[in-house]
């Protein structure tokens, strides 16, 4: 029961801020995020693509028309904005779904994409296990994620103020995503990353080996 309440609380927060979400993030998008997204999408391989946590659909413009893209999100109001962005793109299918409990079959996708998602998934290891399950053996997982700094002073500060973004919209700034990937069963040797902003924002590329 506590886990369901946690999911519902975060879902409701994203529903609440959906109207102003893009406006809030506009300065960051203009300064850095657009370039980071372009860098991320250079790594996409295969035809069948899953985007976990599609949000308001900011990534949808980067998918070429030859890709069969499925996007999921657990916030129906964020998803409605993504549907508006993709209404003329027949290769994109959007679905309301929880990243921790996906209804897809095993080995369904060539590449799985996330973009600033695993700060918000209530049980991140469970969500990452689901990604590993639905991604094909030999497929790829690519992620643009922010996480806790390894620098002692910065990391402790992020721990101290984490309650603020969590309370506002459910996003944690002190997740240890690289560690969580290993806990989810991904091979450490198959995980590569590039620091995009200090050691906090990273592009992560994983060869999915089962």
TORPA-4810 file (N, C-alpha, C, O; in nm, 3 decimals):
<nodes>
NODE_1_0.080_-0.122_0.000_0.000_0.000_0.000_0.084_0.128_0.000_0.053_0.218_-0.077_X
NODE_2_0.190_0.141_0.083_0.270_0.264_0.080_0.327_0.293_-0.057_0.333_0.409_-0.098_X
NODE_3_0.370_0.188_-0.129_0.430_0.209_-0.260_0.327_0.269_-0.357_0.360_0.359_-0.434_X
NODE_4_0.200_0.216_-0.352_0.096_0.267_-0.440_0.068_0.415_-0.409_0.050_0.496_-0.499_X
NODE_5_0.065_0.448_-0.279_0.043_0.587_-0.240_0.155_0.676_-0.293_0.130_0.788_-0.338_X
NODE_6_0.278_0.627_-0.288_0.391_0.703_-0.338_0.377_0.729_-0.487_0.396_0.842_-0.533_X
NODE_7_0.342_0.625_-0.563_0.318_0.640_-0.706_0.209_0.742_-0.734_0.224_0.828_-0.820_X
NODE_8_0.099_0.731_-0.660_-0.013_0.821_-0.682_0.023_0.966_-0.650_-0.017_1.058_-0.721_X
NODE_9_0.098_0.985_-0.543_0.140_1.120_-0.505_0.223_1.184_-0.616_0.201_1.299_-0.654_X
NODE_10_0.319_1.109_-0.667_0.407_1.164_-0.771_0.329_1.185_-0.900_0.346_1.287_-0.967_X
NODE_11_0.244_1.090_-0.935_0.159_1.105_-1.053_0.074_1.230_-1.043_0.064_1.307_-1.139_X
NODE_12_0.014_1.252_-0.928_-0.070_1.370_-0.909_0.010_1.499_-0.919_-0.040_1.600_-0.968_X
NODE_13_0.134_1.497_-0.871_0.218_1.617_-0.880_0.249_1.650_-1.026_0.245_1.766_-1.066_X
NODE_14_0.280_1.547_-1.105_0.307_1.572_-1.246_0.181_1.616_-1.320_0.187_1.701_-1.409_X
NODE_15_0.068_1.559_-1.284_-0.058_1.604_-1.343_-0.081_1.752_-1.309_-0.126_1.830_-1.394_X
NODE_16_-0.050_1.789_-1.186_-0.074_1.926_-1.140_0.011_2.028_-1.214_-0.036_2.136_-1.248_X
NODE_17_0.138_1.993_-1.239_0.228_2.092_-1.301_0.235_2.078_-1.454_0.311_2.150_-1.518_X
NODE_18_0.156_1.986_-1.511_0.165_1.960_-1.655_0.143_2.086_-1.740_0.205_2.102_-1.845_X
NODE_19_0.054_2.176_-1.694_0.022_2.295_-1.772_0.140_2.390_-1.784_0.154_2.462_-1.883_X
NODE_20_0.227_2.390_-1.681_0.339_2.486_-1.680_0.475_2.416_-1.691_0.579_2.482_-1.685_X
NODE_21_0.475_2.285_-1.707_0.600_2.208_-1.706_0.697_2.255_-1.813_0.815_2.278_-1.785_X
NODE_22_0.649_2.268_-1.935_0.736_2.310_-2.046_0.787_2.452_-2.024_0.901_2.484_-2.058_X
NODE_23_0.703_2.537_-1.969_0.744_2.675_-1.943_0.854_2.680_-1.838_0.950_2.756_-1.851_X
NODE_24_0.840_2.600_-1.734_0.942_2.594_-1.628_1.076_2.550_-1.683_1.181_2.602_-1.644_X
NODE_25_1.073_2.454_-1.774_1.198_2.397_-1.825_1.253_2.470_-1.947_1.360_2.435_-1.997_X
NODE_26_1.181_2.569_-1.997_1.222_2.636_-2.120_1.363_2.695_-2.114_1.439_2.677_-2.208_X
NODE_27_1.402_2.765_-2.006_1.539_2.818_-2.001_1.646_2.709_-2.009_1.746_2.724_-2.080_X
NODE_28_1.624_2.599_-1.935_1.720_2.488_-1.939_1.725_2.423_-2.077_1.832_2.386_-2.124_X
NODE_29_1.609_2.411_-2.142_1.604_2.355_-2.276_1.688_2.440_-2.372_1.765_2.387_-2.452_X
NODE_30_1.671_2.570_-2.363_1.741_2.661_-2.454_1.892_2.659_-2.431_1.970_2.666_-2.526_X
NODE_31_1.932_2.651_-2.304_2.075_2.659_-2.272_2.150_2.529_-2.299_2.260_2.530_-2.353_X
NODE_32_2.088_2.415_-2.259_2.165_2.290_-2.263_2.089_2.168_-2.314_2.144_2.089_-2.390_X
NODE_33_1.964_2.153_-2.271_1.894_2.027_-2.293_1.881_1.989_-2.440_1.891_1.871_-2.475_X
NODE_34_1.858_2.087_-2.526_1.840_2.057_-2.668_1.965_1.988_-2.725_1.954_1.890_-2.798_X
NODE_35_2.082_2.040_-2.690_2.207_1.979_-2.737_2.227_1.841_-2.677_2.276_1.750_-2.744_X
NODE_36_2.191_1.827_-2.550_2.205_1.697_-2.485_2.115_1.593_-2.550_2.155_1.479_-2.571_X
NODE_37_1.992_1.633_-2.582_1.899_1.540_-2.648_1.954_1.496_-2.784_1.947_1.378_-2.819_X
NODE_38_2.007_1.591_-2.861_2.064_1.557_-2.992_2.178_1.458_-2.976_2.192_1.365_-3.056_X
NODE_39_2.259_1.478_-2.874_2.370_1.386_-2.848_2.319_1.248_-2.811_2.372_1.147_-2.857_X
NODE_40_2.216_1.244_-2.730_2.156_1.116_-2.688_2.105_1.037_-2.808_2.126_0.916_-2.816_X
NODE_41_2.038_1.106_-2.900_1.971_1.035_-3.008_2.066_0.987_-3.117_2.024_0.916_-3.208_X
NODE_42_2.191_1.025_-3.109_2.289_0.968_-3.200_2.312_0.819_-3.173_2.361_0.746_-3.259_X
NODE_43_2.275_0.775_-3.052_2.305_0.638_-3.009_2.192_0.540_-3.037_2.207_0.421_-3.008_X
NODE_44_2.081_0.585_-3.091_1.968_0.495_-3.115_2.001_0.393_-3.224_2.058_0.428_-3.327_X
NODE_45_1.965_0.268_-3.199_1.986_0.162_-3.296_1.858_0.081_-3.311_1.776_0.075_-3.220_X
NODE_46_1.841_0.019_-3.427_1.728_-0.069_-3.451_1.603_0.006_-3.493_1.604_0.127_-3.511_X
NODE_47_1.495_-0.070_-3.508_1.369_-0.015_-3.559_1.267_0.009_-3.449_1.198_0.111_-3.449_X
NODE_48_1.255_-0.087_-3.355_1.152_-0.078_-3.251_1.210_-0.010_-3.127_1.301_-0.061_-3.063_X
NODE_49_1.155_0.106_-3.096_1.209_0.191_-2.989_1.103_0.211_-2.882_0.986_0.232_-2.912_X
NODE_50_1.145_0.204_-2.757_1.059_0.237_-2.644_1.117_0.356_-2.571_1.234_0.356_-2.535_X
NODE_51_1.035_0.459_-2.549_1.076_0.569_-2.461_0.996_0.559_-2.332_0.873_0.566_-2.332_X
NODE_52_1.067_0.544_-2.223_1.007_0.533_-2.090_1.004_0.672_-2.026_1.107_0.738_-2.015_X
NODE_53_0.885_0.716_-1.985_0.871_0.849_-1.926_0.874_0.956_-2.034_0.957_1.047_-2.029_X
NODE_54_0.785_0.944_-2.130_0.786_1.035_-2.246_0.746_1.177_-2.207_0.774_1.271_-2.281_X
NODE_55_0.680_1.194_-2.092_0.645_1.327_-2.044_0.558_1.404_-2.141_0.458_1.352_-2.191_X
NODE_56_0.595_1.529_-2.168_0.518_1.612_-2.261_0.563_1.593_-2.405_0.516_1.663_-2.495_X
NODE_57_0.655_1.499_-2.428_0.692_1.463_-2.565_0.805_1.545_-2.625_0.812_1.561_-2.747_X
NODE_58_0.893_1.597_-2.542_1.001_1.682_-2.593_1.097_1.608_-2.685_1.161_1.669_-2.771_X
NODE_59_1.109_1.477_-2.666_1.201_1.400_-2.750_1.142_1.358_-2.884_1.216_1.316_-2.972_X
NODE_60_1.013_1.370_-2.901_0.946_1.309_-3.016_0.994_1.364_-3.149_0.992_1.292_-3.250_X
NODE_61_1.038_1.488_-3.152_1.086_1.549_-3.276_1.216_1.485_-3.326_1.250_1.500_-3.443_X
NODE_62_1.286_1.414_-3.239_1.416_1.359_-3.276_1.408_1.220_-3.338_1.507_1.168_-3.389_X
NODE_63_1.289_1.158_-3.336_1.276_1.024_-3.394_1.252_1.033_-3.544_1.162_1.105_-3.588_X
NODE_64_1.331_0.962_-3.621_1.309_0.959_-3.766_1.185_0.874_-3.798_1.144_0.790_-3.718_X
NODE_65_1.128_0.897_-3.913_1.002_0.834_-3.951_1.015_0.683_-3.974_0.913_0.614_-3.982_X
NODE_66_1.137_0.632_-3.986_1.155_0.489_-4.008_1.158_0.409_-3.877_1.169_0.286_-3.880_X
NODE_67_1.148_0.478_-3.763_1.147_0.410_-3.634_1.003_0.386_-3.588_0.916_0.472_-3.604_X
NODE_68_0.978_0.268_-3.531_0.849_0.239_-3.469_0.862_0.270_-3.321_0.920_0.193_-3.245_X
NODE_69_0.807_0.384_-3.280_0.830_0.437_-3.146_0.708_0.417_-3.057_0.596_0.452_-3.095_X
NODE_70_0.730_0.360_-2.940_0.628_0.351_-2.836_0.676_0.435_-2.718_0.788_0.418_-2.671_X
NODE_71_0.591_0.525_-2.672_0.624_0.608_-2.557_0.525_0.584_-2.445_0.405_0.576_-2.468_X
NODE_72_0.577_0.572_-2.321_0.487_0.551_-2.207_0.512_0.658_-2.100_0.622_0.712_-2.088_X
NODE_73_0.406_0.687_-2.024_0.417_0.776_-1.909_0.301_0.745_-1.815_0.194_0.703_-1.860_X
NODE_74_0.322_0.766_-1.685_0.213_0.735_-1.591_0.128_0.856_-1.557_0.030_0.845_-1.482_X
NODE_75_0.163_0.973_-1.611_0.083_1.093_-1.592_-0.002_1.118_-1.715_0.051_1.150_-1.822_X
NODE_76_-0.133_1.104_-1.702_-0.220_1.119_-1.818_-0.221_1.262_-1.873_-0.242_1.282_-1.992_X
NODE_77_-0.199_1.359_-1.786_-0.202_1.498_-1.832_-0.072_1.537_-1.903_-0.074_1.616_-1.997_X
NODE_78_0.039_1.483_-1.857_0.164_1.502_-1.931_0.154_1.432_-2.067_0.197_1.485_-2.169_X
NODE_79_0.097_1.313_-2.066_0.084_1.233_-2.187_-0.006_1.301_-2.290_0.017_1.289_-2.410_X
NODE_80_-0.108_1.373_-2.244_-0.197_1.441_-2.338_-0.123_1.547_-2.417_-0.154_1.572_-2.533_X
NODE_81_-0.024_1.611_-2.354_0.058_1.709_-2.426_0.149_1.640_-2.528_0.170_1.691_-2.638_X
NODE_82_0.201_1.524_-2.491_0.283_1.447_-2.585_0.200_1.401_-2.706_0.249_1.400_-2.819_X
NODE_83_0.076_1.363_-2.680_-0.012_1.320_-2.790_-0.040_1.435_-2.886_-0.049_1.414_-3.007_X
NODE_84_-0.053_1.554_-2.833_-0.073_1.671_-2.919_0.049_1.694_-3.008_0.036_1.728_-3.125_X
NODE_85_0.169_1.674_-2.949_0.293_1.694_-3.025_0.310_1.589_-3.135_0.376_1.614_-3.235_X
NODE_86_0.251_1.473_-3.116_0.277_1.362_-3.209_0.154_1.326_-3.293_0.152_1.219_-3.355_X
NODE_87_0.053_1.411_-3.295_-0.073_1.372_-3.358_-0.062_1.345_-3.508_-0.146_1.275_-3.563_X
NODE_88_0.040_1.399_-3.574_0.056_1.376_-3.717_0.170_1.278_-3.748_0.213_1.265_-3.862_X
NODE_89_0.218_1.210_-3.644_0.328_1.115_-3.663_0.276_0.973_-3.645_0.257_0.927_-3.533_X
NODE_90_0.254_0.905_-3.756_0.192_0.773_-3.753_0.284_0.665_-3.696_0.238_0.557_-3.658_X
NODE_91_0.414_0.694_-3.689_0.508_0.594_-3.638_0.522_0.598_-3.486_0.599_0.520_-3.429_X
NODE_92_0.447_0.688_-3.419_0.458_0.703_-3.274_0.328_0.662_-3.207_0.220_0.711_-3.242_X
NODE_93_0.339_0.572_-3.109_0.225_0.528_-3.029_0.252_0.563_-2.883_0.358_0.529_-2.830_X
NODE_94_0.159_0.630_-2.818_0.175_0.671_-2.679_0.073_0.600_-2.591_-0.043_0.585_-2.627_X
NODE_95_0.121_0.556_-2.473_0.038_0.476_-2.383_0.059_0.520_-2.239_0.170_0.554_-2.199_X
NODE_96_-0.049_0.519_-2.161_-0.037_0.544_-2.018_0.006_0.414_-1.951_-0.063_0.313_-1.959_X
NODE_97_0.121_0.418_-1.885_0.176_0.296_-1.826_0.281_0.331_-1.722_0.351_0.432_-1.734_X
NODE_98_0.291_0.247_-1.620_0.389_0.264_-1.514_0.519_0.195_-1.552_0.519_0.078_-1.590_X
NODE_99_0.630_0.266_-1.542_0.761_0.210_-1.578_0.799_0.090_-1.492_0.878_0.007_-1.534_X
NODE_100_0.743_0.081_-1.372_0.777_-0.029_-1.281_0.702_-0.157_-1.314_0.735_-0.264_-1.262_X
NODE_101_0.601_-0.147_-1.398_0.518_-0.264_-1.428_0.467_-0.253_-1.570_0.349_-0.223_-1.592_X
NODE_102_0.553_-0.278_-1.667_0.516_-0.264_-1.807_0.445_-0.389_-1.858_0.473_-0.501_-1.814_X
NODE_103_0.353_-0.369_-1.951_0.273_-0.479_-2.004_0.334_-0.541_-2.130_0.273_-0.629_-2.191_X
NODE_104_0.451_-0.496_-2.170_0.516_-0.548_-2.291_0.577_-0.686_-2.267_0.611_-0.722_-2.154_X
NODE_105_0.589_-0.762_-2.374_0.655_-0.891_-2.366_0.805_-0.874_-2.347_0.859_-0.766_-2.372_X
NODE_106_0.872_-0.979_-2.305_1.018_-0.977_-2.293_1.080_-0.953_-2.431_1.024_-0.994_-2.533_X
NODE_107_1.195_-0.887_-2.433_1.274_-0.872_-2.556_1.195_-0.806_-2.670_1.204_-0.848_-2.785_X
NODE_108_1.117_-0.703_-2.637_1.027_-0.643_-2.735_1.089_-0.529_-2.814_1.040_-0.496_-2.923_X
NODE_109_1.195_-0.466_-2.763_1.245_-0.344_-2.824_1.395_-0.351_-2.852_1.472_-0.411_-2.777_X
NODE_110_1.435_-0.287_-2.962_1.577_-0.280_-2.999_1.652_-0.180_-2.912_1.765_-0.207_-2.869_X
NODE_111_1.590_-0.065_-2.885_1.651_0.038_-2.801_1.546_0.092_-2.706_1.431_0.115_-2.744_X
NODE_112_1.586_0.113_-2.581_1.501_0.178_-2.481_1.566_0.310_-2.443_1.686_0.316_-2.415_X
NODE_113_1.486_0.417_-2.444_1.534_0.553_-2.420_1.472_0.608_-2.292_1.353_0.588_-2.268_X
NODE_114_1.552_0.676_-2.209_1.497_0.755_-2.099_1.563_0.891_-2.099_1.679_0.907_-2.139_X
NODE_115_1.488_0.990_-2.054_1.541_1.127_-2.050_1.488_1.197_-1.925_1.373_1.240_-1.921_X
NODE_116_1.574_1.209_-1.824_1.536_1.273_-1.696_1.412_1.206_-1.638_1.314_1.273_-1.604_X
NODE_117_1.418_1.075_-1.627_1.306_0.995_-1.580_1.334_0.930_-1.445_1.247_0.928_-1.358_X
NODE_118_1.455_0.879_-1.427_1.482_0.798_-1.309_1.514_0.879_-1.184_1.563_0.825_-1.084_X
NODE_119_1.486_1.007_-1.192_1.480_1.090_-1.072_1.343_1.078_-1.008_1.325_1.114_-0.891_X
NODE_120_1.244_1.029_-1.084_1.104_1.032_-1.040_1.041_0.895_-1.018_0.942_0.884_-0.946_X
NODE_121_1.094_0.791_-1.078_1.037_0.657_-1.061_1.048_0.618_-0.914_1.159_0.613_-0.860_X
NODE_122_0.936_0.589_-0.846_0.941_0.563_-0.702_1.035_0.450_-0.663_1.109_0.462_-0.565_X
NODE_123_1.033_0.340_-0.739_1.126_0.229_-0.714_1.216_0.214_-0.837_1.186_0.133_-0.925_X
NODE_124_1.325_0.291_-0.842_1.406_0.296_-0.964_1.466_0.162_-1.006_1.473_0.133_-1.125_X
NODE_125_1.508_0.081_-0.912_1.567_-0.048_-0.948_1.464_-0.137_-1.015_1.494_-0.207_-1.111_X
NODE_126_1.342_-0.134_-0.964_1.235_-0.213_-1.025_1.208_-0.164_-1.168_1.188_-0.245_-1.259_X
NODE_127_1.207_-0.032_-1.187_1.187_0.023_-1.322_1.299_-0.015_-1.417_1.274_-0.046_-1.533_X
NODE_128_1.422_-0.014_-1.367_1.537_-0.051_-1.451_1.536_-0.200_-1.484_1.577_-0.239_-1.593_X
NODE_129_1.489_-0.282_-1.392_1.474_-0.426_-1.421_1.373_-0.447_-1.533_1.390_-0.534_-1.618_X
NODE_130_1.266_-0.367_-1.532_1.166_-0.378_-1.638_1.225_-0.337_-1.773_1.196_-0.399_-1.875_X
NODE_131_1.306_-0.232_-1.773_1.373_-0.189_-1.897_1.463_-0.301_-1.949_1.462_-0.330_-2.068_X
NODE_132_1.538_-0.361_-1.861_1.627_-0.470_-1.901_1.546_-0.587_-1.958_1.588_-0.651_-2.054_X
NODE_133_1.430_-0.612_-1.901_1.344_-0.723_-1.946_1.289_-0.699_-2.086_1.293_-0.788_-2.171_X
NODE_134_1.236_-0.578_-2.111_1.168_-0.553_-2.239_1.265_-0.519_-2.351_1.228_-0.525_-2.469_X
NODE_135_1.389_-0.484_-2.317_1.491_-0.460_-2.419_1.548_-0.593_-2.466_1.575_-0.682_-2.385_X
NODE_136_1.567_-0.607_-2.595_1.618_-0.732_-2.651_1.756_-0.765_-2.597_1.834_-0.676_-2.563_X
NODE_137_1.785_-0.892_-2.589_1.921_-0.936_-2.561_2.010_-0.888_-2.676_1.985_-0.922_-2.792_X
NODE_138_2.113_-0.810_-2.645_2.195_-0.750_-2.748_2.144_-0.614_-2.793_2.205_-0.549_-2.877_X
NODE_139_2.032_-0.571_-2.735_1.980_-0.438_-2.765_2.053_-0.332_-2.685_2.155_-0.358_-2.622_X
NODE_140_1.999_-0.211_-2.689_2.067_-0.099_-2.628_1.972_-0.018_-2.540_1.855_-0.001_-2.573_X
NODE_141_2.024_0.030_-2.430_1.954_0.126_-2.343_2.034_0.254_-2.343_2.154_0.253_-2.316_X
NODE_142_1.968_0.366_-2.374_2.036_0.496_-2.369_1.958_0.589_-2.279_1.836_0.596_-2.284_X
NODE_143_2.031_0.661_-2.196_1.969_0.742_-2.092_2.036_0.879_-2.081_2.159_0.889_-2.086_X
NODE_144_1.957_0.982_-2.067_2.006_1.115_-2.030_1.948_1.141_-1.892_1.829_1.168_-1.879_X
NODE_145_2.032_1.134_-1.789_1.982_1.140_-1.652_2.071_1.228_-1.565_2.193_1.234_-1.583_X
NODE_146_2.007_1.294_-1.469_2.084_1.365_-1.367_2.083_1.282_-1.240_1.987_1.209_-1.214_X
NODE_147_2.188_1.293_-1.162_2.203_1.208_-1.043_2.291_1.276_-0.940_2.344_1.385_-0.962_X
NODE_148_2.307_1.211_-0.828_2.386_1.264_-0.717_2.532_1.276_-0.757_2.589_1.185_-0.817_X
NODE_149_2.592_1.389_-0.723_2.734_1.408_-0.748_2.818_1.319_-0.656_2.781_1.295_-0.541_X
NODE_150_2.931_1.270_-0.708_3.025_1.193_-0.626_3.116_1.281_-0.544_3.189_1.233_-0.457_X
NODE_151_3.114_1.411_-0.570_3.194_1.503_-0.491_3.131_1.516_-0.353_3.014_1.552_-0.343_X
NODE_152_3.206_1.488_-0.246_3.146_1.479_-0.112_3.061_1.600_-0.072_2.947_1.583_-0.028_X
NODE_153_3.115_1.721_-0.087_3.041_1.839_-0.044_2.915_1.861_-0.128_2.809_1.892_-0.075_X
NODE_154_2.929_1.844_-0.259_2.815_1.864_-0.348_2.709_1.757_-0.324_2.590_1.787_-0.318_X
NODE_155_2.752_1.633_-0.310_2.659_1.523_-0.286_2.580_1.542_-0.158_2.460_1.519_-0.155_X
NODE_156_2.648_1.585_-0.052_2.580_1.607_0.077_2.479_1.721_0.066_2.371_1.715_0.125_X
NODE_157_2.517_1.825_-0.008_2.423_1.936_-0.028_2.299_1.890_-0.104_2.187_1.928_-0.070_X
NODE_158_2.320_1.807_-0.206_2.206_1.755_-0.282_2.115_1.669_-0.194_1.993_1.672_-0.209_X
NODE_159_2.175_1.594_-0.102_2.096_1.517_-0.006_2.012_1.610_0.082_1.895_1.583_0.109_X
NODE_160_2.073_1.720_0.126_2.006_1.812_0.218_1.885_1.880_0.155_1.782_1.898_0.221_X
NODE_161_1.897_1.917_0.028_1.789_1.995_-0.036_1.696_1.908_-0.121_1.605_1.960_-0.185_X
NODE_162_1.719_1.778_-0.121_1.641_1.690_-0.208_1.490_1.699_-0.182_1.409_1.682_-0.273_X
NODE_163_1.453_1.726_-0.056_1.310_1.729_-0.022_1.234_1.838_-0.098_1.113_1.828_-0.113_X
NODE_164_1.304_1.940_-0.145_1.236_2.051_-0.213_1.179_2.008_-0.348_1.058_2.020_-0.369_X
NODE_165_1.262_1.957_-0.442_1.203_1.911_-0.569_1.111_1.791_-0.552_1.015_1.776_-0.628_X
NODE_166_1.138_1.706_-0.453_1.048_1.592_-0.430_0.910_1.642_-0.392_0.809_1.590_-0.440_X
NODE_167_0.904_1.742_-0.306_0.776_1.795_-0.261_0.702_1.867_-0.374_0.580_1.860_-0.383_X
NODE_168_0.778_1.938_-0.460_0.714_2.017_-0.565_0.658_1.927_-0.675_0.541_1.940_-0.713_X
NODE_169_0.741_1.835_-0.729_0.689_1.748_-0.836_0.741_1.604_-0.833_0.723_1.530_-0.929_X
NODE_170_0.803_1.565_-0.724_0.838_1.424_-0.710_0.969_1.383_-0.770_0.994_1.263_-0.787_X
NODE_171_1.056_1.479_-0.804_1.186_1.448_-0.865_1.296_1.450_-0.760_1.312_1.548_-0.688_X
NODE_172_1.372_1.342_-0.753_1.487_1.335_-0.663_1.613_1.383_-0.735_1.636_1.346_-0.850_X
NODE_173_1.693_1.463_-0.668_1.819_1.508_-0.728_1.938_1.429_-0.676_2.052_1.456_-0.715_X
NODE_174_1.914_1.332_-0.589_2.027_1.258_-0.531_2.020_1.108_-0.558_2.070_1.028_-0.480_X
NODE_175_1.958_1.070_-0.669_1.956_0.928_-0.706_2.095_0.883_-0.751_2.169_0.959_-0.814_X
NODE_176_2.129_0.759_-0.718_2.258_0.700_-0.758_2.230_0.603_-0.874_2.232_0.481_-0.856_X
NODE_177_2.206_0.660_-0.990_2.154_0.582_-1.102_2.253_0.479_-1.154_2.213_0.369_-1.192_X
NODE_178_2.382_0.511_-1.156_2.480_0.412_-1.203_2.481_0.290_-1.112_2.489_0.177_-1.160_X
NODE_179_2.473_0.312_-0.982_2.466_0.200_-0.888_2.336_0.122_-0.907_2.335_-0.001_-0.901_X
NODE_180_2.228_0.193_-0.929_2.098_0.128_-0.948_2.095_0.039_-1.072_2.029_-0.064_-1.074_X
NODE_181_2.167_0.081_-1.177_2.175_-0.001_-1.298_2.238_-0.138_-1.268_2.191_-0.240_-1.317_X
NODE_182_2.342_-0.138_-1.188_2.406_-0.264_-1.150_2.314_-0.347_-1.062_2.308_-0.469_-1.077_X
NODE_183_2.242_-0.282_-0.971_2.147_-0.354_-0.885_2.036_-0.417_-0.968_1.982_-0.521_-0.930_X
NODE_184_2.003_-0.355_-1.080_1.898_-0.407_-1.167_1.946_-0.522_-1.256_1.866_-0.582_-1.327_X
NODE_185_2.076_-0.552_-1.251_2.127_-0.667_-1.325_2.207_-0.634_-1.450_2.255_-0.724_-1.519_X
NODE_186_2.221_-0.505_-1.480_2.303_-0.469_-1.596_2.450_-0.494_-1.564_2.496_-0.469_-1.453_X
NODE_187_2.521_-0.544_-1.664_2.663_-0.574_-1.652_2.745_-0.445_-1.638_2.732_-0.356_-1.722_X
NODE_188_2.826_-0.434_-1.536_2.905_-0.312_-1.517_2.992_-0.283_-1.638_3.010_-0.167_-1.676_X
NODE_189_3.048_-0.387_-1.699_3.136_-0.371_-1.814_3.060_-0.323_-1.938_3.121_-0.274_-2.034_X
NODE_190_2.928_-0.336_-1.937_2.847_-0.296_-2.053_2.790_-0.154_-2.038_2.720_-0.105_-2.127_X
NODE_191_2.822_-0.090_-1.926_2.769_0.044_-1.899_2.877_0.148_-1.929_2.985_0.146_-1.869_X
NODE_192_2.847_0.238_-2.022_2.939_0.348_-2.054_2.865_0.480_-2.031_2.744_0.488_-2.049_X
NODE_193_2.939_0.582_-1.991_2.872_0.710_-1.970_2.964_0.827_-2.003_3.087_0.815_-2.004_X
NODE_194_2.900_0.938_-2.031_2.972_1.061_-2.062_2.913_1.173_-1.977_2.792_1.194_-1.977_X
NODE_195_2.998_1.243_-1.904_2.951_1.355_-1.824_2.918_1.473_-1.914_3.001_1.517_-1.993_X
NODE_196_2.795_1.524_-1.901_2.750_1.636_-1.983_2.753_1.768_-1.904_2.775_1.875_-1.962_X
NODE_197_2.732_1.760_-1.774_2.737_1.879_-1.688_2.794_1.836_-1.554_2.726_1.773_-1.473_X
NODE_198_2.924_1.872_-1.533_2.998_1.824_-1.416_2.983_1.671_-1.409_2.991_1.604_-1.513_X
NODE_199_2.963_1.615_-1.290_2.939_1.470_-1.281_2.793_1.443_-1.244_2.760_1.337_-1.193_X
NODE_200_2.706_1.542_-1.271_2.566_1.531_-1.230_2.477_1.486_-1.346_2.393_1.397_-1.329_X
NODE_201_2.493_1.545_-1.463_2.415_1.505_-1.580_2.501_1.416_-1.668_2.612_1.454_-1.707_X
NODE_202_2.449_1.299_-1.700_2.525_1.202_-1.779_2.440_1.147_-1.894_2.319_1.133_-1.881_X
NODE_203_2.506_1.117_-2.004_2.447_1.030_-2.106_2.506_0.891_-2.083_2.627_0.872_-2.083_X
NODE_204_2.416_0.795_-2.063_2.456_0.657_-2.032_2.415_0.567_-2.148_2.304_0.576_-2.199_X
NODE_205_2.506_0.482_-2.189_2.481_0.387_-2.297_2.510_0.247_-2.245_2.617_0.221_-2.190_X
NODE_206_2.415_0.156_-2.263_2.427_0.021_-2.208_2.398_-0.082_-2.316_2.296_-0.074_-2.384_X
NODE_207_2.488_-0.178_-2.332_2.461_-0.293_-2.417_2.390_-0.396_-2.331_2.446_-0.445_-2.233_X
NODE_208_2.267_-0.429_-2.367_2.186_-0.517_-2.283_2.226_-0.663_-2.306_2.198_-0.720_-2.411_X
NODE_209_2.290_-0.721_-2.206_2.335_-0.860_-2.215_2.264_-0.941_-2.108_2.270_-0.906_-1.990_X
NODE_210_2.198_-1.049_-2.148_2.123_-1.130_-2.052_2.183_-1.269_-2.038_2.132_-1.351_-1.961_X
</nodes>
